[in-house]
């Protein structure tokens, strides 16, 4: 499986971003911890039909949706000491690991790739 863009979170923004990426010709894969896409829409009255429509649009665009996934991000500033004068740097994660339930069942979860803190 080729993934050009991995998006974590199948709420409204994640679904829209994944659909746009797929329409631009990128192999977009969308990971979410829930069993159904939609995120916050699923908690809103009347939001479920909108969530289903966004998910259908993303899938029609060619997005691969992976449900029941776990994402773990490691940020370099998490390892900084709290010494006076040090400041945390923001930015992109140094490592983003996404685990699907099948990987956990096989014992191949990526936590071994995380640095020791």
C-alpha positions as CSV (number, residue, x, y, z in Angstrom):
1,X,0.0,0.0,0.0
2,X,1.3,3.4,-1.0
3,X,0.5,6.4,1.2
4,X,1.4,9.9,0.0
5,X,-0.6,11.6,2.8
6,X,-1.6,10.2,6.2
7,X,-4.3,12.1,8.0
8,X,-5.1,11.3,11.6
9,X,-8.7,12.1,12.7
10,X,-11.8,11.4,10.6
11,X,-13.8,14.4,11.9
12,X,-15.1,17.0,9.4
13,X,-11.7,18.6,8.8
14,X,-9.9,15.3,8.4
15,X,-12.5,14.0,6.0
16,X,-12.4,17.2,3.9
17,X,-8.6,17.3,3.9
18,X,-8.3,13.7,2.8
19,X,-10.9,14.1,0.0
20,X,-9.1,17.2,-1.3
21,X,-5.7,15.4,-1.2
22,X,-7.2,12.4,-3.1
23,X,-8.7,14.7,-5.7
24,X,-5.3,16.2,-6.2
25,X,-4.0,12.8,-7.1
26,X,-2.4,11.9,-3.8
27,X,-2.8,8.5,-2.2
28,X,-4.6,9.7,1.0
29,X,-5.2,7.4,4.0
30,X,-7.3,8.6,6.9
31,X,-6.8,7.1,10.3
32,X,-9.3,7.4,13.2
33,X,-9.7,5.9,16.6
34,X,-13.5,5.5,16.3
35,X,-15.3,2.7,14.4
36,X,-17.2,5.3,12.3
37,X,-16.0,8.5,10.7
38,X,-17.5,11.8,11.6
39,X,-15.9,13.0,14.8
40,X,-17.7,15.8,16.5
41,X,-20.6,15.6,14.0
42,X,-21.7,12.3,15.5
43,X,-22.3,14.1,18.8
44,X,-24.5,16.8,17.2
45,X,-28.2,16.5,16.8
46,X,-28.7,15.6,13.1
47,X,-25.0,15.4,12.5
48,X,-24.8,11.7,11.6
49,X,-26.2,12.2,8.1
50,X,-23.6,14.9,7.4
51,X,-20.9,12.7,8.8
52,X,-22.0,9.9,6.5
53,X,-22.1,12.3,3.5
54,X,-18.6,13.5,4.2
55,X,-17.3,10.0,4.6
56,X,-19.0,8.9,1.3
57,X,-17.5,11.9,-0.5
58,X,-14.0,11.0,0.8
59,X,-14.3,7.4,-0.2
60,X,-15.7,8.4,-3.6
61,X,-12.6,10.5,-4.0
62,X,-10.4,7.5,-3.4
63,X,-9.5,7.9,0.3
64,X,-8.6,4.8,2.3
65,X,-10.3,5.0,5.7
66,X,-8.7,3.0,8.6
67,X,-11.0,2.8,11.6
68,X,-10.1,1.8,15.2
69,X,-6.5,3.0,14.8
70,X,-4.2,4.5,17.4
71,X,-1.8,7.4,16.6
72,X,1.2,8.2,18.7
73,X,3.2,11.4,18.1
74,X,6.7,12.1,19.6
75,X,7.7,15.8,19.7
76,X,11.3,16.6,20.3
77,X,10.4,19.3,22.9
78,X,8.9,16.5,25.1
79,X,12.4,15.4,25.9
80,X,13.7,18.9,26.9
81,X,14.7,19.3,30.6
82,X,12.9,21.9,32.6
83,X,16.2,23.8,33.2
84,X,16.0,27.6,33.5
85,X,16.3,29.3,30.2
86,X,15.3,26.4,28.0
87,X,12.3,26.9,25.8
88,X,10.2,24.2,24.1
89,X,10.3,24.3,20.3
90,X,7.0,23.8,18.5
91,X,6.6,22.1,15.2
92,X,6.0,18.9,13.4
93,X,6.4,15.6,15.2
94,X,9.8,13.9,15.0
95,X,7.9,10.6,14.7
96,X,4.3,9.8,14.0
97,X,3.4,6.1,14.5
98,X,-0.1,4.8,13.5
99,X,-1.2,1.4,14.7
100,X,-4.2,-0.5,13.5
101,X,-5.9,-3.1,15.6
102,X,-4.5,-5.9,13.4
103,X,-1.0,-4.8,14.1
104,X,-1.7,-4.8,17.9
105,X,-3.1,-8.3,17.6
106,X,0.1,-9.5,15.7
107,X,2.4,-7.9,18.3
108,X,3.9,-5.5,15.8
109,X,2.8,-2.2,17.3
110,X,5.2,0.7,16.6
111,X,5.9,1.7,20.2
112,X,9.3,0.0,19.9
113,X,10.2,2.8,17.4
114,X,9.6,5.5,20.0
115,X,12.7,6.9,21.7
116,X,13.3,6.3,25.4
117,X,12.2,9.4,27.3
